[in-house]
Amino acid sequence: MTSPNITPDHDAIVSEVDIAAPPERVFQALTDPRQLLRWWSDDACRAELWEFDARPGGRWRFKTAHSGKAINGVTDFEASGEILEYDPPRLLTYTWFANWNDDPAQRTLVRWDLTPSAVGTRVKVTHSGLAKLPVARRDYSGGWPGVVVLLKKFVEKH
């Protein structure tokens, strides 16, 4: 698993991974709802819905099955937002509202930067807007490294 970096102001979690695939392939896995449903899931938190309207201004959302894991008293996780930046295959940014955040109405941002590398693609995900969400920030500091590992395993296998 990759180690997350928490910015000094505690506003953002940054996680990075190298994936042995071209940026176009990685970007596809980040924006195709059928692929998202297959890889953005694990035994503790099984995704049951992924919607992704891949364009600036498009909406996205996901929902999980009931989980034995609770964050802020929530065991059925839902998140959604709007795509702000869509520049295939290098940049994807969207707002993130999650029902398990300390304040579910608090807007946060998720930014995916994909850079060609000697291995294939360097993926950097930054989740910002977390300064006032200490419980969510702690969860994301463990969650995002796991998400990028799931992405790596999926893309390199398929």
N, C-alpha and C positions, 0 to 999 in steps of 0.2 A: 504494500500500500504506500502511496506517496504521503509525505508529511505536509500538512497545511501550514501556511504562513498567515499569521494574524497581523494585520498592520498595526503600527504603534498606537494609533488613535482608536483601535478596537472597532473600526468601522467596516473592515473587509476581511474576508477569508480568501486566500489565493492558493490554488492547488494546480500543479503541473504534472504532465506525463508525456513521454515520447511514445508515439504509436507507429508501428511499422506498416504504414499505409499512406497514400497521398492525401493531401488536404481535402480534395474533392470527395473522397470516400468518407472521411471523418465527418465532414460537414453534412453529408447526406444522412449519416446516422444520428446527427443532432437535430435534424429537421423533418425527418420522415416519421409520421406518427406510428406506422406499423413497426418500424425498427425501434423507435423509442419504447414501445410497449414490450418489445422482446428483451432489450438490454437494461433499461432503467428500472430494475426490479431485483429483489433478492428474497430469500425465504422469510426474513423478518418484516419485510415491507413490500408486498406483492402488488405491482401496478395492475389495475383493471381497466383503466381508461387513459388514453393519451390522445389529445387533439392538438394539432399544430398547423395553423394557417401561415405558411412560410412566405411572408412578405412584410415590408414595413407597414405598420398599422394592423397587421393580422393579430389574431388572438390565439392563445394557447392555454391548455389546462390539462392537469392530470389528477387522478384520483386513485387511491389504493384500496385494497380490500382491508377488512378489519385486521389490525395488527395487535400482537401481544405487547408491543412496545408503546409506551405512552410518553408524549412530550407535551408539557403544559396541559396535561389531562386529556389530550386528544389521542385517539387510537385509529381513527379513520381519517387519513391525511388527504387534503385537497390543496392544490396550488393553481394559480392562474396568473395571467398577465397579458401584456401587449408587447409585440415585437417593435423595438425602437430602431435598431440598426440591423440590416440584413445585407451583407456584402459577401456572397459566396465566392470562394471557399475560405475566406480569411477572417470574417468577423460576424458575430451574432450577439446582439444585446437585447434583453427583454426585461420588463418589469416583473416582479415576483411578489405576489401576495399569497401567504400561506396561513391556513387555519390553525396551525400549531405555533405560530409566532407569538411572542409575548403580547404584541398588539397586532392582531390579524389585519387591521386596516392600514398598517404601516407599509408603505411602498419601499421595496428594496430592489436592487438591480443585479442581474446576472449577465456577465459578459464573457463570451468565449472568443479567445484569440487563437487562431491556427496559423502556424508558421512552418514553411517547409524546412526540413532538417535533414541531416545525413541519414538518419534512421527512416524518415518518412515525414512525420508531422509532429511538431511540438505543440501540445495543447495546453493552454493556460485558461483556467476558469477563475473569475473573480466575482465574488458575491459581496456587494457593498450595501451600505445603508443599515448596518447592524449595530451601530454604536449604542442605540437605546434598546436593544433586544438581547440582553445577556444570556437568557436561556436558549433562544434560537441560535445565537452566535456559537455557544458551546456545542450545540447539536450539529450545526453546519461544519464546525471545525473537524468533526469526526465523519460527517456525511459526505462532503465534497471529495475528499481523497478516495472514498469508496466508490463514488459515482464515476470518477475518471478511470479507476481500475476496471469497473464494469464496462465502460466504453471501450477501453483498450482491448480487453478480452474479446468483446463482441466483434469489433472491427477486424482484429487480427485473425479471428477464426472464420469470419464470413467474408 
